[in-house]
């Protein structure tokens, strides 16, 4: 529509959008597609991503095997992260088999924290509403399941570093003080860079598995049970494959000058 309007502002004979669409298809091989969703990157974000990967481009799979990837994720009840299409005949729109059911509790969500490493699937921890400030994070995550995972992996592998994003609960002074007092090492993570945190792929897989269950959860309790069951089913080889792709991701981000990549 925008191209048609701009063209018609100067054309001696106006055309309609279908004509423009046909020429874009036939002459330029351009087609309508759903745009990929990526975090916004301004010049500063790209610069910091570029400087980060340039500094760590020499890391190997063995190096990333000593990184504990952690993150939080929200899962909304009644919302399917996958695009659902219904193949039907005319007049069948409202048949039960052609509907995508929704629930009144669709706005309820579950917030979880998780961790992965090479050959390791950590715990899945549910976080209640009102317990997501710095003090709660230290009490419920940092001094609990995160410290346990960090300690166990450090005992098995030697020096281990924790990767967290720049969320305020992670970077608050109290959290920094706690890590310093306990000697917890961090792995740097530039802003707006989920493609550098391997657990983002695992979150996508978890959502895919929950959405693909024969019976979808209808309330928060059922959602928690489904998430826990599917989390335990995510194969370790799948997690390993994602982490083993990290050196290649760094190479591609470097080639993209800090820009977006497929991850």
Buried (B, 14 or more C-beta within 10 A) or exposed (E): EEEBEEBBEEEEEEEEEEEBBEBBEEEEEEEEEEEEEBEEBEEEBBBBBBEBBBEBEEBEBEBBBBBBBBBBBEBBBBEBEEEEEEEEEEEEEEEEEEEEEEEEBEEBBBBBBBBBBBBBBBBBBBBEEEEBEBEBBBEBBBBBBBBEBBEBBBEEBEEBBBBBBEEEBBEBEBBEEBBEEEEBBEBEBBEBBBBBBBBBBBBEBBBEBBBEEEEBBBEBEBBBEBBBEBBEEBEEEEBBEBBBBBBEBBEBBBEBEBBBBEB
